[in-house]
């Protein structure tokens, strides 16, 4: 299965709690941290929800 690499670029401070939970679900919780995940529709939906706080590397 294809992989996608994401990096957190912004802080979850003063964000809605569901956005914070989405970052934790993606394996991110600190600026600069990266995660390599399977490229599934569920993961893509989570990335879309917090697109303003992450960048997709691959």
C-alpha positions as CSV (number, residue, x, y, z in Angstrom):
1,X,0.0,0.0,0.0
2,X,1.2,3.5,-0.7
3,X,2.5,5.7,2.1
4,X,2.1,9.4,2.8
5,X,4.4,11.4,4.9
6,X,3.0,14.4,6.8
7,X,4.7,17.0,9.0
8,X,3.0,19.3,11.6
9,X,3.8,22.9,10.9
10,X,1.5,24.8,13.3
11,X,0.5,24.6,16.9
12,X,-2.9,23.2,18.0
13,X,-3.1,25.9,20.7
14,X,-6.4,27.8,20.4
15,X,-7.8,25.2,17.9
16,X,-11.0,23.2,18.3
17,X,-10.7,20.1,20.3
18,X,-11.7,17.9,17.4
19,X,-8.7,19.3,15.4
20,X,-6.4,18.5,18.3
21,X,-7.8,15.0,18.4
22,X,-7.2,14.6,14.7
23,X,-3.6,15.6,15.0
24,X,-3.1,13.0,17.8
25,X,-4.9,10.4,15.6
26,X,-2.4,11.2,12.9
27,X,0.5,10.6,15.3
28,X,1.4,14.3,15.5
29,X,1.4,16.4,18.7
30,X,4.4,18.8,18.3
31,X,5.5,21.2,15.6
32,X,8.1,19.6,13.3
33,X,7.1,16.0,14.1
34,X,6.6,13.8,11.0
35,X,4.5,10.6,10.6
36,X,4.4,8.0,7.8
37,X,0.9,6.6,7.3
38,X,-0.9,4.4,4.8
39,X,-2.5,6.4,2.1
40,X,-6.2,5.6,2.7
41,X,-9.3,7.7,2.3
42,X,-9.6,7.9,6.1
43,X,-6.1,9.3,6.5
44,X,-6.7,11.7,3.6
45,X,-9.9,13.0,5.3
46,X,-8.0,13.6,8.5
47,X,-5.3,15.5,6.6
48,X,-7.9,17.6,4.9
49,X,-9.5,18.5,8.3
50,X,-6.2,19.9,9.6
51,X,-4.6,20.9,6.3
52,X,-3.9,24.4,7.7
53,X,-1.6,22.8,10.4
54,X,0.2,20.1,8.4
55,X,2.1,19.7,5.1
56,X,2.2,16.6,3.0
57,X,5.7,15.6,2.1
58,X,5.2,12.5,-0.1
